Amino acid sequence: MAAVVSPQPPVAERLTPRDWASHPPYVYPAYKSTIKRGPTKPLVPLARALAQRRAPVYGHEDIGPLDHDLTQNAAKNGEPLGERIVVTGRVLDEGGRPVANTLVEIWQANAAGRYVHKVDQHHAPLDPNFLGAGRCLTDAQGRYRFLTVKPGAYPWGNHPNGWRPNHIHFSLFGEYFASRLVTQMFFPGDPLLALDPIYQSAPEGARERLVSQLNLDAVGEPGFALGFEFDIVLRGAAETPMGR
Amino acid sequence: MTLKQTPSQTVGPYFAYGLTPEQYGYDYKSPFGPAIAGPEARGEHIRLTGRVFDGDGVPVNDAMIEILQPDAEGRFVASVSEARASDFRGFGRCGTGTHASLHFWFDTVKPGAAAPGEAPHIDVIVTMRGMLSHAFTRVYFDDEAEANARDPVLAALPPERRATLVARREAHPGGAAYRFDIRMQGPKETVFFDL
């Protein structure tokens, strides 16, 4: 099979730094598990920004034909229950350049708020037609698109009667080893956001970027599904001053 | 145009069926797994293994470790066709929740030095439930003492912290294994990098 990711753009001289004003701290006591798991010593800066170190390689053949369609990729005898939604957006770098051909992996609870994961003991039904995992590659404009059902909220043991807001987990590489991002997408207007220590752990002014926007035009097929738009911004090549 | 980075969030406890489905026995293909080098790959075949410990010294059962490395000649894989031709992927992913002792493992080859003056090493991404942002670290090798002594990254660290990045060679059926434990906190906290 000759399906290989298109030639990569030239290597950057240096990357934009990890913007710690946008990311949560390692230890955020309201999210209790961070207290024993977050590194406590200052990070050691690497002299070289590892700009030449690329993300891992993968090809189109690593993506199954239904991997982007969570309403079909695990269907056994019908369609999954729940509100059908399209989740789409662009992967960009801080300069607004699209990140093309990059892998986007997602996973989520089903419409009842239950994960397929064996460790999840929440007393809500599994859906025999829904796994909740998907992946795709972005197109030349950096756009990804998934068809799925809206995940339900679910309780967790962090604090009394704590409930996670509806969310979808995202994992991305971008072009570089250093542009790795694992994050979560939320839904607009969710009253649980104000009570969720994971969402709240991202600094004010930054956490709002984790909330998708309702976009009924994103679907392209009226009456079929709700559409949510979620753009993702990764580290990328730093601008090099001309004539430097 | 200047956009702001999307904030990181935790991978949570339930990543297994999305990111490491084959390892955890889910009926879904994994794009990456613990096998980095196949039998045809050139170089010394090794197993890299270790555990992740929290601040109480308890092994973590829901961490995900990813590693990126060059081949035995110090070259990074540049394309899928190259990876296929050399039987070497250069990247792997393993969760800590499927083995009874909660260790991760990678079957790979010992990397060559990627640049003059650098000691051979593997770059590592650590993430888990309870980490809101991933952390970067590195694996060096204890049988490369001379190269390690010259490595600029190791040299810049306080001497007492260097050992946290050096994997120990052990006997392993059919070849060599290196043990690399990751300590999130405490007096022997692993060195994590900002890069």
Interface residues (C-beta under 8 A of the other chain):
Chain A: A2 V4 V5 Q8 P17 R18 D19 S22 H23 P24 P25 Y26 Y28 Y31 S33 T34 I35 K36 R37 G38 P39 T40 K41 L43 V44 P45 L46 A47 A49 L50 R53 R54 P56 V57 Y58 G59 E61 D62 I63 G64 N73 A74 L92 D93 E94 G95 G96 L103 E105 I106 W107 A109 Y115 V116 H117 K118 V119 D120 L131 G132 A133 G134 R135 H169 S171 F177 A178 R180 L181 V182 T183 Q184 I198 Y199 S201 A202 P203 A206 R207 R209 L210 D231 I232 V233 L234 R235
Chain B: M1 T2 L3 K4 Q5 T6 P7 S8 Q9 T10 V11 G12 P13 Y14 F15 A16 Y17 G18 L19 P21 Y24 Y26 D27 Y28 K29 P31 F32 D54 G55 D56 V58 V60 D62 E66 L68 F76 V77 A78 S79 V80 S81 E82 A83 R89 G90 F91 G97 D123 I125 T127 M128 R129 G130 M131 L132 S133 H134 A135 F136 P152 V153 A156 L157 M184 Q185 E189 T190 V191 F192 F193 D194 L195
